[in-house]
Amino acid sequence: MEDGPEVSIDLNFWKYESDTYSDNAIVYQKACCNNERIEGLEVLPIEDILKEISVAFHDWNSPDPFRYEKKEEQGSFQISTTPQTVRFDCYSMEREDMKRFSVIMSRFGCTLYDPQQGVRFDKIAAFLIDEAGEYKTQVAHEFSRLLPRLEVITQVVSWDEYVRLSKETKHIQYNAIIHRAKKLTKVTSYMQFGNAWANRSCQCKTAQLEETDKARGLLEELLQKSIERVVNDFLERTYYESDAN
């Protein structure tokens, strides 16, 4: 899927103090929009951050450290800072260029908050429903491999528990479910990130699962593939960039 240039997007970054977490939408509005000081946010090394951005975008025109324009192509951005926050206002930029901000800011312990999607890219609440709960270790491993900067909180739940808990969390959500039917068994991975989502399934013939010693390995393989595909969709549909190899 190829994306055309985006018109106007703002991407925001801050770092919470240890053992502190707040409502991200409120922090965004007060700190990034109203320039208010927020209790529980760390003071950032703004000058070092501006230098890092200057190095990363050295081939863009930059009349000052807060404004950049892409040479001979469409795209520009402006930087707004407070002692606790950095905000990028992006105009007609390509998605891949905007993704670079999340990597740069991660070097300073800052996580992307995207108000367009209404989500902060710091934690994943992973719900493993019924039989999928047997693969808790494998799911945690896959996410640490594919999205190493995101904290993954896994829970083994029933469907009813998932429906209830999914309404309570504001983090990125993932769920895995294994559905065995007479002819086909389907392993589905679903991710919800703010107002966007991705869904990927892999399947095999149910008859292939009759041998218990081989069934677990096959289901684990299907789950791994479905996670890889849903994470790829997640990365294509967000301004977050993973630094996984």
N, C-alpha and C positions, 0 to 999 in steps of 0.2 A: 504494500500500500504506500503510495507516494503522496506526500502532503505538499500543498502550495504554501506560499508565505502566509504567516499569521498577520493580522492587521494590528491589534493592540493587545498586549498581554503584560500583566505585572507578576513578577516572581519575587518571593520574599524569603528572607533568611534571618534566623536568630538562634541563640543557644540558651537552653535552660540551665540554671544552676543545678548542681547535684541534688537529687531527691526532690526536684520541683517539676511540676507539670500543670499547665493551665488550659483553659478553653482556647484553642488555637484561633478560632474566628474572632474572639474578643481581643486577643493579643495582636492579631493582624490589624484590626480596626484602630485600636488605641495606639499601638507602637509604630506600625508601618504607615498608617494613613494620617493619624493625628499627631504623630511625633511625640507621644507621651512616654515618660519613663515608666517602666513596668517592674514591679517588685518580682524577683525571681529570675530575671534575665541577666546573663553575664554581659560585661562590657567587652566589646570586640576590638581587636587591633585594626582599626579602620585603615590606617596608612599602609599596613602590610597587605591588607586585602586589595586595596587599590593598585598597589604595585603588582600583585599577582595577576590581576585582571589586565593590567597594561601589558604584561608579558604574554599572556594567553591571546590577546587581541592586538598584537603588535602590528599586524598587517591591515588594521582598520584605521581610517582617519579619526584622529582624536584631538579636537581643539583644546580640550582640558581633561583632567582625570575623571570627569563625570559624564562625558558625552562621547559616543562612538558612532561612526557611520562606515558601512561596508564600502570599500573602494569599488567603483564601477558596477556595483550591484545594489539591488534594493535591500534595505535593512538598516536599522539603527537602534540604539538603546541609550537610556539615560540612567544614571545611578543616583539614588537618594540614600543618605545615611543618617543615622542617629548614633549615639554611643553604643546602642544595643542592637541595632538592626541594619540590614542592607536590603535595599529594594531595587530591582531592575524593571524599568518600564521599557518594554520591547515593542518596536513598531515595524511591521512587515518583515520580521525576521523569519528565517527558516528554522524549523523545529530543531534540527541538529545543532544549530548555533546556540539556541536557547538552552539546550541540554547541558552545554558546557558549564553553565553557571553552577549547577548542582555538584559537579565534580570539584570545581575550584573552591566553592564554599565549604565542602566537606573537609578540606584540609585545615579549616579553622573550627571544626566541630559544629558547623551550622547546617541545619536541615531545611530543605525546600518546603515552603508552604505555598500552595497554589490556590488562590481564592476563586479562580474560575471553576475549578473542580471541587473546591471546598474540602481539601484534605492536606495533611502534613505527611511527608514521606519519611517517617521515622520508625513506625511500628506496624507489624502485621498481626492481627488477631486471626489465628488459624484454627478453624473448627473442623475436626475430623469426625465425621458422622458414622456412627455404628461400626460396621466392619472396617471402615477406613482407619479407625483408631488403632488398629493393629500395626499401622505403619507410621506411627508418630515419630520414631527416630529417623526414618528415611525422609519424611517430609521436612523435618528440621534441617537435615543435611542438605537437601536440595535447595532450600531457600538460602542457607548460609553460603552455598556455592554460587547461586545465581544472583542474589541480592545481598551481598555481604555486609552492607552498611545498615540494613534494616534489622531491627530487633524483632524476633518472631516469638509470639506467645501462643503455644499450642494447647488446645483443649480437646479431649475426647468427649463427645456429646451424642445424645439422641437427637432425632429430627426436631422434636418439640423443644428441647433445650436450645438447639441452634436457632430456631425461629425467635425464641425469646431473647437470647443473648445477642443476636445479631442486631437487634433493634436498640440495644443499649450502648454499643461501642461506636466511637467516632473514628477509630483507626482504620487503616486499610484492612479489608476483610478477605479471607480465603476460606473456602470450604472444599472438602473432598468427600465424595460419596461413591460407593460401589453398588451398582444395581445389577442383580442377577436375575435374568429372565430365562425362559425355557431354552431358547436358542442362542441368545447373545448375552454377554455380560459387559456392562459399560462402566468405565471408571471416569468420573467427571471432576474436573477442577474448575472452580469459579472464583473470580476475584472482583471485589467491589472497591473502587477507589474514588470516594466522594460521589459525584453524580455520574461517574462512568463505570463501566464493567467489562469483563471479558470472561468467556466461557469456552472450555475445550474438553472434549471427550475422546477417549481411546477405548477400543472394544476388542473382544475376542469371542470365539465360540465358547459357549458355556461347557460344552463337552470337553474342551481342553483343560478344564479345571477339575476333572474327576480324580486325577492322581494328586493326592494331597501334597506330596513332596515337591511337585512341580508347580502346583497352583499358586503358592505364595510368591515364588520367583516371577511368575508371569504377571500376577497382579501388581507386584512391585514395579516391574518394568513398564506396565501401562500407566501406573500412577506417575512415575518419573517423566514419561513422555508428555503426559497431560500437563504436568507442572511446567515443564520447559516451554510448551506451546502457549500456555496462558500467561506466563511471565513475559514471553516475547511480545504478546499482544499488549500487555500492560506497558512495556517500555515504548512500544510504537504509539501509544495513545496518551502518553504523559510527557512532561518536560523534565522528568527525572532520568538520570543516566546512571547505570550501574558501572562500577569499576571492576566487575568480575572479568577474569580472563576468558 
